[in-house]
Amino acid sequence: MPTQLKLSESAVALIVLLVVVIAFAGAWLLQARVEQDLPAPESLPPKLQDQITRYELERIKAQIKQIRSDTAGSLFWLKMVAVFVTVGGAVGGYLVGLKGTTRQRIEFEDRKNVDGAYQAVLAELAGDKPLLRAAAAVKLGKLLERFPSEWLVGPQRRQELVDLTKRVIAASLSIESEPKVLKALTIALVMHKPWAADGDDRKRRRSDCIGLDLSGAKAVDAYWARADFSSADFYNADLAQASLRDAVLRGTQFRGASLREAVLIGADCTGANFKLCDLRNADLSGARLDAAIFEHAKVAGAVLAGVVLDKPHGNPSAVVDISPSGDPEMVSVEAWLRSKGIALPPGSPG
């Protein structure tokens, strides 16, 4: 395979400068020759003066003007501009192409290095040693908290890694069994706070967990206050004693989940689905429950002081279990709410 000659940008610039200097030097020498003074008509021999008419002298002068215009006048400089445009365009195109190729090669190498480092963390998370798995969870949390500055990737790839990290942590919560590792995972999941620069203090401290699939997650005693879990899926998850204080749970699916003794104080549960959920002794004080679904939920001991309920679910006659022991003792959602001193708004169905 023939060896390709690679020139640095400085070498190319030096070659271009040398070409320009040679062109100017040649033009200067030619111009010096053509600018030699011609003999004046008065100095010509009388015999020759008689033979040369004024017309011939004017014609010669016009030719001299044309020659000087071609070598030093406007036409000369137009030609020099054309040379600069041609040579400069060719060299500029070469440098741009060289820079683009170099940039693509660097980006490719950076991406390989970043992907390799990321895969190493995932390998630790999938290892058989709890200590390494906990350390990997902490690393993923740090990645969500502040993306590594040494990972030179574009904004799109950065967002892909952030989203992938949250999905990996969510999946790990349903697979992991070691309590210490689970605790590290629950902490890591809520480290991504993309609204840190927002003027609203509440939003600035909010974690972005929107739309995550946390089915079967083991998140006992998780501290997820102020997190945004809108449209997330907690199907059959264990959230006993978890703190979701001031969390955003709009449209969140809790079907079959355990929220025993969980703290949902001030949470926005608009449209949340608590069907078949265990809410015994959960604290929903001040929570917004507009259009929330409680069908067949276990609600004994649930605290509903100061809840906001402007728009009840369309089926308030659906039943809930108010038995502390879990033995079926079913009453309608409407009756349960009224027993807590909460009246359905006027015009509610049922």
N, C-alpha and C positions, 0 to 999 in steps of 0.2 A: 504494500500500500504506500503510495508516494507521500513524502513528508510535506505537509502544508506549512507555508511560511506565514507566521502570525506576527503582525506589526502592532506595536503598542500605539496608543493614541498620540503620544508625544512624537514618535517616529513618523507617523503619518503627517502630523502638523509640520514637522521639520522638512519633510519632502515637499509639501505644498509651498512652504515659504521659499525653499530653494528654487522651485519652478518659477515662482513669481519674480524673484530676484533676477534670474537668468532672462526672463522675458523683458523686464525693464532695462536691463543692461544692453540687450540686443537692440531694443527700440532706441535707446539713447545714442548708441554708436551710429545707427542708421540715420537718426535725426541730425547728428553732428555733420555727417557727410552732405546731407541734402541742404543744410543751412549755410553752406559756404557762399559767400557773396558772389553774385554774378557781375560781370563787367557792365558798367553803365553804358547806355547807348552813345554818350558823348565821347567815350574813350575808344570807340571802334574806329578802325581806319576809315578815312573819307570815302574810299571806294566801296567799302562794305556798307557804310551808312546810306549810300545812294541806292544800294540793292535791296536793303531791308525797309520795308514800308512800316508805317505806324500800325497797320493791321497785324503784321507779323509780330511786332513787339508786344502788342496787346494779347495776342494768342499765346505767346511764350509766358507772359506774366500769369495768364489764366491757368496754364498748365502747372506753373510753379505753385500757385495758390492751391491747386487741387492736390498736388503731391504733398505739400506741407500740411494740408488739412487731413490727408490720409495718415501722415506720420506723427503729427503733433497736435492737430486741431480736434474738432468735435468728433470726426469719424474715427480718429485714433482712439480717443477715450471711450467711444461707444464699443469699439472692438475690444479694448481692455476690459470693459465691464462685462462684455460677453464671455471673455476668457474666465474672469472671476466667477461669473454665474455658473459656467459649465464645470470648471474645476471644483469650485466650492460646493456645488450641488452634488457632484460625484463623491467628494470626500465626506460631506455631511451625511449623505445617504449611507456611506460605508460605516461612519461612526455611529449613526443611529441604529443601524442593523446590528453592529457589534455590541452596542449597549443593550439593545433589546434581547439579544441572544444571551448575553452575560446575565442580565437580570432574570430571565427565565431559568437559566441554569442554577443561579443562586436560590431562587424561589423553590425550585425542585429539590435542591439539597436541603434547604431549611425545612420544607414540608416532610422530607424523609426523616430528618432528625427529630422533628416535633412528633411525628407519628410513632417513631421508635420509642421516644421517651414516654409518650402517652400509653402505648401498649405495655411498656414495662410496669407502669402503675396498675393497669388493669390485671396484669399477670399476678402482681402482689395481692390484689383484691380477691383473686380466685385461688390463692394459695391455701395450703392446709394448716398454716400457722396463724392462730388468732391475732398474735401481736403484729404480724406483717399486714394482715387484713385491716386491722385498726389503723395502722400507719398509712395504708393506702387510702382509707376513708378520709383521713385528715388531709392528705395531699390533694384529693379531689375537692375537698371543701375549700382549701386555699386557692385552688384553680378557679372555683366559682366566686370566691371573695375578691380576688384580684388576679386577672389573667397574667401569667408569667411574661415579663417584658422581654426576656431572652428568646421567647418563642416568636420568631419573626414570621407571622402569617397574616394574611389579609383579613379584613373585617368579616367577610363571609365565612371563611374557615374558622375564625375565632368563635363566631356564633354557633357554628356546627359543633365545635368541641364543647361549648358550654351546654347546649341542648343535649348532646350525647351523654355528658357527665351526669346531668340530672336524671336522665332515663336509666343510666346504669345504677345510680344510687337507689332509685325507686325500685328497680328490679331486685337489687341486693337485699332490700328490706324484707322482701317476701321469701328469700332463700336462706339468709343468714340465721343462725341459731344462737351464736355466742352473744350474751347480753352486752358485754363491753363493746363489741364491734357494732352491734345494733345501735347503741347509744351514740357512737361516733358517726354512724351513717345518718341518724336523725339530725345531728348537729350540722353535718356537711350539707344536707339537702337544702337548708334554708339560708345558705351563705350568699346566694346570688341576689344582689340588691341593685338592679339596674337603674332605679330611680334615685340614686344617692344624691344627685345634683338637683333634684326637684325642690321647688320652693315650699311645698307642703311637707311639714315635718312628719306627719303620719305616713304619707306615701314614701318619703325618703327612707324611712326605716323598714319599709315593707319588702318582704322577700317574694321573688317571682317563682311560683310553683304552679302556674296556670296550666291546666289540661294534662297533668301528669297521671299516668296509670299506676296507682298504688294499691292495686287489688291484692288482698292477702298480706299487706304490709304488717310487720311486727313493730309497732311504734308505741309500746307501752311507756308512759311517762315522758313522751316526747315533748320538747318545748318548742312549739311552732306558733308562738304568739305573733300577731300582726302579719302572718304570711298570707299570700294570696293563692288560694287553692281553687279558684273559680274553675268550674267544669272538670275538676279532677275526679278520679274514680277510686273510691276507698272500699270497693265491694269486699265484704267479708274481712276487712282489716281489723286489727286489734289496736285500738286507740285508748285503751283504759287509762285513766288518770292523765291523759295527754292535755297539754295546755294549748288551746286555740283561741286565747283571749284576743279580742279585736281582730280576728282573722277575717278574710273575705272568702266566703263559702257560697258564692252565688252559683246556683245550678250544680253544686257538688253532689256526687252520688255516694251516699253512706249505706246503701242497701246491705243489710246483714252485718254491718260493722258493729264492733263493741266500743261504746263510748261511756262505759261505766265510770262514774266519778270524774269524767272529763270536764274541763273548764272551757266553756264557750261564751264567757262574759263579753258582752258588747260585740259579738261576732255578727257579720252580715250573712244570714242564712237564707236570703231571698231565693226561693225556688229550690232549696236543697231537698234532697230525697232521703228521709230517715226511715223508709219502709223496712220493717223487720229488724230495725236497729235496736241495740240495747242502750237505752239512755238512763238507766237507773242511777239516781243520785248525781246525775250530770247537772252542772250549773249553767243555765242559759240566761242568767240575769242580764237584762238590757239588750238581749240579742234581737235582731230583726228577723221575724219569721214569716214575712209575706210569702204566700203561696207555697210554704214548706209542706212537705208530705210526711205524715207520721203513721201511716197505715200499718197496723199490727206491730208497732214499736212497743218496747217495754219501757214504761215511763215512770215507774214507781220512784218517788223521792226526787224527781227532777225539779229543779228550781226555775221558776219562770217569772220572778219578780221584775217588773218594769220592762217586760218584752214589748217590742213594737210589732203590731199586727194590724196593718191597714188593709191587707188584701189576703184573706184566708184561702186555703186550698179549695178547689172546686168541689170537693167531696168531704165536708166536715162530718158527715155521718159515718165515715170510715172508723173502724174501732182500733183502740189501743189497749195494751195490757197494763193494768195498774197494780198488779199483784207484786209485792216486794220479793217473794220467793220465786217468781216466774211461773207459778201455777196460773193457768189462764183465768183472768178476771177481766173480761172485756167490757169496755164502755166506749161510747162514741168520742171522737176527737172533740166535738163540740162540748159534750158533757165534761170531759177532762179539763178543757180550757176554762170552762165556767167554774169548775171546782177550784181552780187556781186564781179565781177572781178576774179572769180575762173574758170579756164579752166579745163575741164576733161582731164585726161592723154591721150596721144596718144594711139590709138587702142581701146578706150572705145566703147562698143556696142551702137548702136543707132545713 
